[in-house]
Amino acid sequence: MKMFENPGYIEGITIINVEGEILFTAKFNNKFGSKNENYEIVGKKLLDIYENLDENTSSLYEAMRKGVPIFREKQELKATGWKPIEISSISLPIRSKGVIVGAIDLSVTDNGEASTKGSLAEDVQNFSEEILHSYSKVDKLQLKDEARFGLEDIVTRDPKMLELKESIGKLAKAEFPILIYGESGTGKELVAHSIHKASKRAAKHFVVQNCGAIPETLIESILFGTSKGAFTGAVDSIGLIELADGGSLFLDEINSMPVEVQSKLLRFVQDGTFRRIGDKKIRKVDVRIISSTNETPKSIVDSGKLRADLYFRLAMLQVEIPPLRKRKGDIPLLASYFMDKYSKLLNKKVASVSKSALKLMDGYSWGGNIRELENVIAYGMCVMEDSCDELDSRHIQSRISLNVISEKPTEEEIGAGALTELVEAYEKRIIQKTLEACGGNISKAADMLTVPRQTLSRKAKNYGLV
C-alpha cells in the first residue's frame, strides 16, 4: 500500500476518547505544529485545539457517532496559533468490548514528495476504502452490533415452532420490551436476533450482553457507562444502553443481574432515562429491551432473582421456546442442517444420517437442547472416516453415552409421588438410554454404569426393558 511505502504519507496521528480529550498525538510534518506540541496538547480537548472544528465537522467525532471509518479529502485544519493547512485524513472508531471508547485519525498533506502517480488524495481514498472493507467484516463479527440471524434461520417443521415463528414476526413490529424464556441451548439468542431483524429497528445497532458473563461489580458501568472521577481510574465512557440508541439491547440471562442494578434498569425501561455512574446529567435514549431467562419467569420472581415490577415491565410481550425433547420431529431436519454446516468446515461430503443414528437421537432426551445436538453432530463429523458419506450411530454413540450418565431428570419426571417412585423412574430412564446407546448390549451398558452385569440385567428385566 503506497501510503506506507513512503514515510511522508502518514504525517499526523491523533487519538481521542469519547469526550474529545486527546490521548495521543504525533505530528511528523511541521506544518501541523511543533514537535513539542505533540506533548503539550495531550489531555486537552480536540475542539479547543482546532478552532475551526466542531462535533459536526470533525471526522473523529463523526466516526464515533456513526461507528464506521470516515474519509475526508482536502479539508481545512486550523490549529490555534498556526496557519490553516489542507489535509486528507481517515478517522476510525475505537471499540472496547463492543462499546465505542474513542477514535484515531491518520492525516496527510500533499507536500509534493509523496506520490508520482495520481494525487495523494486518491491514494488516501484507496487506503480508506481498503480499511472500510476489512473493518466492516471484522467489526461486525467481533462486536455483534447488528442482528446476524433472521426468522429464516429458525430451522423447524414442528407445528408449534412454526406458529411461534409467525408470532415472533408479529411481536417484532411492536415497540414493547419482550422476554424470551427457554432452557439452555434452545436458541434464545437466535430468536432475539430474529426479533430485531424483523423490527423497525433492523438497520440500527443490535447490542448483546450476557448478564451472567460479567462480574457483578462491573455490570452497572458496562450497561450505563461511567463519568470521569466517579471512582479511582474512572473515565468518561458510554455504556451499552447508549451504544444501542435507536436499536435493541439484548440482555441474556437477565435472572443473573444483581438486584441492586435491576432498580436502575427499571427506571430506564419506564421512561428511557438514566445516569452514568458518578454523573449528575440525566440522559435519554431510545432503546428496545429484549431479555431472556433460562429459568421459568415464575421461579425467578418467586425466588427473588428478578424484581416483580421489573419482570412485568420486561415481559409486556413474552415468547416461550419449547425444549428439543418436545419437538423431536425437528431432529432429522436439524441434524441435516448441522451436517451441512460442518461438512463445509471439515471439507467432508456427508449426504445423510443413518436410521440407527436417527433412532439413537430420537431416544435421547437432549438436556442441552439444540446446542447439545449440534455438539454431537460436530463430534460425529470429526471422528467419522473421510470416505464415509453417512453419519451413523457408531459415530455419535460414545458422545451420547457420556451425556446420558450426567443427565438430570426432566420437569416431567419430577412431580407428585413418593421418593422411591421418583428414584425408580429416573433409574429406569438412565438404564434405558444407556442400553440404547450401547445397542442393547448388557455387558457394555454395565461397564458404562459401573455395576455388575447381573444387577443391570435384573433391573432391566424388572423395568421391562429387555
CORPESUL-V904054 format. One record per backbone hydrogen bond with DSSP energy under -1.0 kcal/mol. NH is the residue of the N-H (numbers start at 1). CO is the residue of the C=O. Records with the same first field share a line. If there is no record, write none. Layout:
NH = CO / CO
//
This chain:
4 = 1
6 = 2
9 = 6
11 = 107
12 = 107
13 = 26
14 = 105
15 = 24
16 = 103
17 = 21
18 = 101
20 = 17
22 = 44
23 = 15
24 = 15
26 = 13
28 = 11
32 = 29
38 = 35
39 = 36
40 = 36
41 = 37
43 = 22
44 = 41
46 = 20
48 = 45
49 = 45
50 = 46
53 = 50
58 = 54
62 = 58
63 = 59
64 = 60
65 = 61
66 = 62
67 = 63
70 = 91
72 = 89
75 = 87
77 = 85
80 = 49
82 = 79
85 = 77
87 = 75
88 = 108
89 = 72
90 = 106
91 = 70
92 = 104
94 = 102
96 = 99
99 = 96
101 = 94
102 = 94
103 = 16
104 = 92
105 = 14
106 = 90
107 = 12
108 = 88
111 = 109
123 = 119
124 = 120
125 = 121
126 = 122
127 = 123
128 = 124
129 = 125
130 = 126
131 = 127
132 = 128
133 = 129
134 = 130
135 = 131
136 = 132
137 = 133
138 = 134
139 = 135
140 = 136
141 = 137
142 = 138
143 = 139
144 = 140
153 = 150
154 = 151
155 = 153
162 = 158
163 = 159
164 = 160
165 = 161
166 = 162
167 = 163
168 = 164
169 = 165
170 = 166
171 = 167
172 = 168
174 = 171
178 = 289
179 = 317
180 = 291
181 = 319
182 = 293
186 = 183
191 = 187
192 = 188
193 = 189
194 = 190
195 = 191
196 = 192
197 = 193
198 = 194
199 = 196
202 = 199
204 = 201
206 = 145
207 = 248
209 = 250
211 = 252
213 = 210
218 = 215
219 = 215
222 = 218
223 = 219
224 = 220
225 = 221
226 = 237
227 = 277
230 = 227
234 = 231
237 = 226
240 = 222
241 = 223
243 = 239
244 = 240
245 = 242
246 = 286
247 = 244
248 = 205
249 = 288
250 = 207
251 = 290
252 = 209
254 = 292
256 = 253
257 = 254
262 = 258
263 = 259
265 = 261
266 = 262
267 = 263
268 = 264
269 = 265
270 = 266
271 = 267
272 = 268
274 = 283
277 = 225
279 = 276
283 = 274
285 = 272
288 = 247
290 = 249
291 = 178
292 = 251
293 = 180
300 = 296
301 = 297
302 = 298
303 = 299
305 = 300
306 = 300
311 = 307
312 = 308
313 = 309
314 = 310
315 = 311
317 = 177
319 = 179
321 = 181
326 = 323
327 = 324
330 = 327
331 = 328
334 = 330
335 = 331
336 = 332
337 = 333
338 = 334
339 = 335
340 = 336
341 = 337
342 = 338
343 = 339
344 = 340
345 = 341
346 = 342
348 = 343
351 = 389
352 = 389
354 = 391
358 = 354
359 = 355
360 = 356
361 = 357
362 = 358
363 = 359
369 = 366
371 = 185
372 = 368
373 = 369
374 = 370
375 = 371
376 = 372
377 = 373
378 = 374
379 = 375
380 = 376
381 = 377
382 = 378
383 = 379
384 = 380
388 = 385
391 = 352
395 = 392
397 = 393
400 = 396
401 = 397
402 = 398
403 = 399
404 = 400
405 = 401
407 = 404
422 = 418
423 = 419
424 = 420
425 = 421
426 = 422
427 = 423
428 = 424
429 = 425
430 = 426
431 = 427
432 = 428
433 = 429
434 = 430
435 = 431
436 = 432
437 = 433
438 = 434
439 = 436
440 = 435
441 = 438
445 = 441
446 = 442
447 = 443
448 = 444
449 = 445
451 = 446
456 = 452
457 = 453
458 = 454
459 = 455
460 = 456
461 = 457
462 = 458
463 = 459
464 = 461
465 = 460
//
